[in-house]
Amino acid sequence: MPHSILWAFFYGFPLLLGGLALKANELKPIPFSETTTPEVLALREQQATVTQNKIRKDITRYCYGQNAHLDRALSFLGLGKTDEDTPIVTGLKEKAINGAYALILEFDSPLLPIDAWQEKQEKMLKYFGPGVEIQITQPEEDKIELALITTTTNS
């Protein structure tokens, strides 16, 4: 019996600490703000780029060891110099725009105005492309929608 207590202490305690550390650094999946229609799902299957699929899969799953979803991409693009002013992904949706599949990322961006986003549009095209067009809109104050719209069919 004493050996099992020692085993539990030497192996169980570090495992518990590791689990707690992971839980503390856990990023929850970003929810879809609208249900994706079957028509748009079919467009996704036919047209979505590798990058669109990777982003959708990455932000809709649990992540560990990151400050926020897409934090590295936003930092690379120059959208936020500190954790405080970096926009936060709050939702996503999929739409058909002029017959093309679009992945739309919704951001809370109180410290970064739309003109700062628009200044980075060319850099975004290179970062998220090829095969996508970038559309940036501001549906309401402090909110930004970044649409990645497929420009070519990826069959």
DAZIBEL-V785769 format. One record per residue. N is the residue number from 1. SS is DSSP state (A for helix, B for strand, O for the rest). PHI is phi in degrees with one decimal (999 if undefined). BURIAL is + if it has 16 or more other ideal C-beta (glycine too) atoms within 10 Angstrom, else -. Layout:
n=N ss=SS phi=PHI burial=BURIAL
n=N ss=SS phi=PHI burial=BURIAL
This chain:
n=1 ss=O phi=999 burial=-
n=2 ss=A phi=-61.1 burial=-
n=3 ss=A phi=-67.1 burial=-
n=4 ss=A phi=-69.3 burial=-
n=5 ss=A phi=-68.1 burial=-
n=6 ss=A phi=-61.7 burial=-
n=7 ss=A phi=-60.3 burial=-
n=8 ss=A phi=-61.1 burial=-
n=9 ss=A phi=-68.7 burial=-
n=10 ss=A phi=-71.4 burial=-
n=11 ss=A phi=-103.2 burial=-
n=12 ss=A phi=-70.8 burial=-
n=13 ss=A phi=-62.7 burial=-
n=14 ss=A phi=-62.8 burial=-
n=15 ss=A phi=-64.4 burial=-
n=16 ss=A phi=-62.2 burial=-
n=17 ss=A phi=-62.6 burial=-
n=18 ss=A phi=-61.9 burial=-
n=19 ss=A phi=-63.7 burial=-
n=20 ss=A phi=-65.0 burial=-
n=21 ss=A phi=-64.8 burial=-
n=22 ss=A phi=-63.6 burial=-
n=23 ss=A phi=-62.3 burial=-
n=24 ss=A phi=-66.6 burial=-
n=25 ss=O phi=-100.3 burial=-
n=26 ss=B phi=-81.3 burial=-
n=27 ss=B phi=-105.4 burial=+
n=28 ss=O phi=-74.5 burial=-
n=29 ss=O phi=-61.5 burial=-
n=30 ss=O phi=-82.4 burial=+
n=31 ss=O phi=-80.9 burial=-
n=32 ss=B phi=-73.5 burial=-
n=33 ss=O phi=-84.4 burial=-
n=34 ss=O phi=-141.5 burial=-
n=35 ss=O phi=-70.6 burial=-
n=36 ss=O phi=-81.3 burial=-
n=37 ss=O phi=-75.5 burial=-
n=38 ss=A phi=-58.2 burial=-
n=39 ss=A phi=-64.3 burial=-
n=40 ss=A phi=-72.2 burial=+
n=41 ss=A phi=-59.7 burial=-
n=42 ss=A phi=-64.4 burial=-
n=43 ss=A phi=-62.3 burial=+
n=44 ss=A phi=-59.1 burial=+
n=45 ss=A phi=-60.2 burial=-
n=46 ss=A phi=-84.5 burial=-
n=47 ss=A phi=-120.9 burial=+
n=48 ss=O phi=-57.7 burial=+
n=49 ss=O phi=-81.0 burial=+
n=50 ss=A phi=-57.3 burial=-
n=51 ss=A phi=-65.3 burial=+
n=52 ss=A phi=-58.7 burial=+
n=53 ss=A phi=-64.2 burial=-
n=54 ss=A phi=-64.2 burial=-
n=55 ss=A phi=-61.1 burial=+
n=56 ss=A phi=-59.0 burial=+
n=57 ss=A phi=-68.4 burial=-
n=58 ss=A phi=-65.1 burial=-
n=59 ss=A phi=-86.2 burial=+
n=60 ss=O phi=-103.0 burial=-
n=61 ss=O phi=-131.9 burial=-
n=62 ss=O phi=-67.6 burial=-
n=63 ss=B phi=-129.0 burial=+
n=64 ss=B phi=-130.3 burial=-
n=65 ss=O phi=83.7 burial=-
n=66 ss=O phi=-115.1 burial=-
n=67 ss=O phi=-78.1 burial=-
n=68 ss=O phi=-158.0 burial=+
n=69 ss=O phi=-62.4 burial=+
n=70 ss=O phi=64.4 burial=+
n=71 ss=A phi=-61.1 burial=+
n=72 ss=A phi=-68.5 burial=-
n=73 ss=A phi=-64.2 burial=-
n=74 ss=A phi=-64.2 burial=+
n=75 ss=A phi=-64.3 burial=+
n=76 ss=A phi=-59.9 burial=-
n=77 ss=A phi=-76.5 burial=+
n=78 ss=O phi=81.6 burial=-
n=79 ss=O phi=-100.9 burial=+
n=80 ss=O phi=114.5 burial=+
n=81 ss=O phi=-94.8 burial=-
n=82 ss=O phi=-128.1 burial=-
n=83 ss=O phi=-59.5 burial=-
n=84 ss=O phi=-69.8 burial=-
n=85 ss=O phi=-99.6 burial=-
n=86 ss=O phi=-74.3 burial=+
n=87 ss=O phi=-60.4 burial=+
n=88 ss=B phi=-114.8 burial=+
n=89 ss=B phi=-70.7 burial=+
n=90 ss=B phi=-113.9 burial=+
n=91 ss=B phi=-171.8 burial=+
n=92 ss=B phi=-149.0 burial=+
n=93 ss=B phi=-151.0 burial=+
n=94 ss=B phi=-120.9 burial=+
n=95 ss=B phi=-139.2 burial=+
n=96 ss=B phi=-103.9 burial=+
n=97 ss=B phi=-121.4 burial=-
n=98 ss=O phi=51.6 burial=-
n=99 ss=O phi=80.4 burial=-
n=100 ss=B phi=-112.3 burial=+
n=101 ss=B phi=-69.2 burial=+
n=102 ss=B phi=-132.8 burial=+
n=103 ss=B phi=-101.2 burial=+
n=104 ss=B phi=-114.1 burial=+
n=105 ss=B phi=-98.8 burial=+
n=106 ss=B phi=-106.1 burial=+
n=107 ss=B phi=-122.0 burial=+
n=108 ss=B phi=-91.5 burial=-
n=109 ss=O phi=-136.0 burial=+
n=110 ss=O phi=-69.8 burial=-
n=111 ss=O phi=-104.6 burial=-
n=112 ss=O phi=-127.0 burial=+
n=113 ss=O phi=-71.0 burial=-
n=114 ss=A phi=-60.0 burial=-
n=115 ss=A phi=-65.2 burial=-
n=116 ss=A phi=-67.3 burial=+
n=117 ss=A phi=-64.5 burial=+
n=118 ss=A phi=-63.9 burial=-
n=119 ss=A phi=-63.1 burial=-
n=120 ss=O phi=-98.1 burial=+
n=121 ss=A phi=-59.4 burial=-
n=122 ss=A phi=-63.7 burial=-
n=123 ss=A phi=-64.9 burial=-
n=124 ss=A phi=-64.0 burial=+
n=125 ss=A phi=-58.2 burial=-
n=126 ss=A phi=-69.9 burial=-
n=127 ss=A phi=-72.0 burial=-
n=128 ss=A phi=-91.4 burial=+
n=129 ss=O phi=-81.5 burial=-
n=130 ss=O phi=-82.0 burial=-
n=131 ss=O phi=86.9 burial=+
n=132 ss=B phi=-133.5 burial=+
n=133 ss=B phi=-109.4 burial=+
n=134 ss=B phi=-107.4 burial=+
n=135 ss=B phi=-126.0 burial=-
n=136 ss=B phi=-118.6 burial=+
n=137 ss=B phi=-132.5 burial=-
n=138 ss=O phi=-123.6 burial=+
n=139 ss=O phi=-67.9 burial=-
n=140 ss=O phi=-158.8 burial=-
n=141 ss=O phi=-56.8 burial=-
n=142 ss=O phi=70.3 burial=-
n=143 ss=B phi=-120.1 burial=+
n=144 ss=B phi=-130.1 burial=+
n=145 ss=B phi=-114.9 burial=+
n=146 ss=B phi=-111.8 burial=+
n=147 ss=B phi=-100.3 burial=+
n=148 ss=B phi=-104.8 burial=+
n=149 ss=B phi=-106.5 burial=+
n=150 ss=B phi=-64.1 burial=+
n=151 ss=O phi=-108.4 burial=-
n=152 ss=O phi=-130.5 burial=-
n=153 ss=O phi=-84.4 burial=-
n=154 ss=O phi=-105.6 burial=-
n=155 ss=O phi=-85.8 burial=-
